[in-house]
Amino acid sequence: MELSTFVDRLDDELRHDDYAELDASANGLQVGPDAGEIDRVAFAVDGVLETIEGAVDADADVLVTHHGISWGDLERVTGRTHDRIAALIENDLALYVSHLPLDGHQRLGNAAGVADVLELEDREPFGAYGPEYIGQRGTAETPFDPDELRDRLESELIGDDGSVRHLGFGTDEIEDVAIVTGSGTDWLDEAVDVGADALVTGEGKQQVYHEAREAGIHVVLAGHYATETFGVRALSDVVEGWGLETTYLEVPTGL
């Protein structure tokens, strides 16, 4: 497949144009030529030396990640940025990135993947970010006991090391669940406003403890990395359906 065709297909599926003015990440092709044939694609959460080297070892032509190397402030190519870009160019490896669009995609996104784990129904977008959304909300067919919700996530999230944390300030049963993966505690007030019983996210901030306690809502911190493996893995399945060879690089951070 032509690299340009690959990029155009993913850009369209992920609606990158709609997030262009919202996301600090330079979504789409961050490093690579305008043309060329590709046969093998590697997928990972983070675009770092470890995953670049893994993609090279897998003989990939493109590395697709959720977190890339350009966040709108790339003025100098030095230090870690230089090393990462040099490794890509020296090995003729392209880098394609999708950040917020892959968080909020209602079918392939990270929040949708967490909702799949929890088997939520009646799903709708959640986590307003300007005119777009970066999360998902749904209801449990059978309400969760708070410990059951935490245990489900702890047992099912790839890359989790047993460190799922639960701020249990809500009701005895959890039915309505709001999800924003990664660093999503800024959407606690929105979760409260829509009547969610719990907010599931990756990592927290100091103030969320008291905010959750005062609001009477459960907050589950399931790991930034662990909650954001779903999108790239879903994209891997899509790309495999296009006839390309794929590999997924699991590099958990424990955070």
KEKOL-502205 format. One line per 2 residues: for each residue z, x, y of C-alpha. Coordinates in steps of 0.1 Angstrom, whole numbers, plus 5000, padded with zeros to 4 digits. Layout:
Z,X,Y  ...
***
This chain:
5000,5000,5000  4993,5012,5035
5025,5021,5054  5014,5000,5084
5010,4970,5061  5045,4976,5047
5060,4978,5081  5042,4947,5094
5053,4926,5064  5090,4936,5068
5089,4932,5106  5076,4897,5102
5100,4887,5074  5130,4900,5093
5119,4887,5127  5124,4920,5144
5107,4908,5176  5133,4881,5181
5161,4907,5180  5144,4933,5201
5164,4927,5233  5196,4921,5215
5201,4950,5191  5209,4986,5200
5192,4997,5168  5156,5006,5171
5146,4983,5142  5114,4989,5123
5098,5023,5116  5120,5049,5132
5104,5080,5117  5070,5083,5102
5032,5084,5107  5012,5054,5119
4991,5055,5087  4993,5066,5051
4996,5053,5016  5030,5046,5000
5039,5039,4964  5077,5044,4961
5105,5031,4984  5142,5040,4984
5169,5017,4998  5203,5025,5011
5229,5012,5036  5230,5044,5058
5202,5067,5070  5221,5100,5065
5215,5133,5049  5229,5122,5016
5206,5092,5013  5176,5111,5027
5181,5138,5000  5185,5111,4974
5152,5095,4985  5135,5129,4983
5148,5134,4948  5135,5100,4939
5101,5110,4952  5101,5081,4977
5076,5078,5005  5098,5055,5026
5136,5052,5029  5147,5017,5041
5182,5015,5055  5205,4991,5074
5220,5018,5097  5194,5042,5111
5194,5072,5134  5182,5057,5167
5205,5034,5186  5187,5032,5219
5202,5065,5233  5181,5092,5216
5176,5116,5245  5180,5149,5226
5172,5158,5190  5201,5181,5182
5230,5185,5158  5232,5158,5131
5203,5139,5145  5181,5170,5143
5191,5177,5107  5183,5141,5096
5150,5139,5114  5140,5174,5102
5148,5164,5066  5126,5134,5069
5097,5152,5084  5099,5182,5062
5098,5160,5031  5071,5136,5045
5096,5107,5042  5094,5078,5065
5125,5059,5077  5125,5021,5082
5155,5004,5096  5168,4968,5100
5202,4963,5115  5212,4929,5131
5181,4911,5117  5192,4920,5082
5228,4909,5089  5217,4875,5099
5187,4867,5077  5197,4834,5061
5181,4842,5027  5180,4880,5024
5208,4891,5047  5242,4906,5042
5262,4875,5051  5239,4855,5028
5247,4879,5000  5285,4875,5005
5280,4837,5006  5262,4841,4972
5292,4859,4958  5315,4831,4969
5290,4804,4958  5292,4786,4991
5272,4754,4997  5259,4736,5028
5252,4769,5045  5243,4773,5081
5239,4801,5106  5271,4815,5121
5280,4844,5144  5261,4837,5176
5246,4868,5192  5227,4857,5222
5201,4831,5210  5203,4845,5174
5229,4847,5146  5242,4876,5125
5262,4857,5099  5265,4826,5078
5290,4798,5071  5294,4775,5041
5318,4755,5020  5333,4762,4986
5326,4735,4959  5362,4740,4948
5386,4753,4975  5398,4788,4970
5434,4798,4967  5437,4826,4993
5445,4852,4967  5415,4840,4946
5392,4845,4975  5404,4880,4981
5402,4888,4944  5367,4874,4941
5355,4897,4968  5374,4927,4955
5358,4923,4920  5323,4915,4931
5315,4937,4961  5296,4968,4951
5312,4999,4965  5346,4984,4970
5375,5007,4961  5402,4980,4958
5411,4981,4994  5402,4945,5004
5428,4934,5030  5438,4899,5036
5455,4885,5067  5469,4853,5052
5478,4832,5082  5458,4801,5073
5461,4771,5050  5470,4771,5013
5435,4762,5004  5403,4778,5018
5372,4756,5018  5352,4764,5049
5343,4801,5051  5326,4820,5080
5310,4854,5073  5300,4882,5096
5296,4915,5077  5304,4950,5090
5325,4948,5121  5328,4911,5127
5363,4903,5140  5348,4896,5174
5337,4863,5160  5372,4851,5151
5373,4826,5180  5339,4811,5169
5353,4807,5134  5383,4789,5148
5361,4767,5170  5339,4755,5141
5370,4748,5119  5366,4776,5094
5396,4782,5071  5387,4819,5068
5366,4846,5084  5352,4872,5059
5341,4905,5075  5341,4942,5067
5365,4960,5090  5391,4949,5116
5405,4958,5150  5441,4961,5159
5442,4929,5178  5428,4907,5151
5462,4906,5133  5479,4887,5162
5448,4867,5170  5445,4854,5134
5483,4848,5132  5483,4828,5164
5451,4808,5155  5464,4801,5119
5433,4814,5101  5427,4837,5071
5409,4869,5078  5396,4890,5049
5385,4926,5056  5364,4935,5026
5349,4968,5038  5321,4976,5062
5300,4993,5036  5308,4969,5008
5298,4938,5028  5265,4954,5039
5249,4964,5006  5233,4930,5001
5205,4931,5026  5189,4963,5015
5192,4953,4978  5175,4920,4985
5147,4938,5004  5143,4961,4974
5136,4930,4952  5111,4917,4978
5093,4951,4979  5093,4954,4942
5075,4921,4941  5048,4937,4963
5040,4961,4934  5058,4991,4948
5083,5012,4928  5118,5010,4942
5152,5027,4939  5186,5018,4953
5209,5047,4964  5245,5038,4961
5266,5059,4985  5299,5041,4992
5321,5052,5020  5353,5033,5010
5354,5020,5046
***
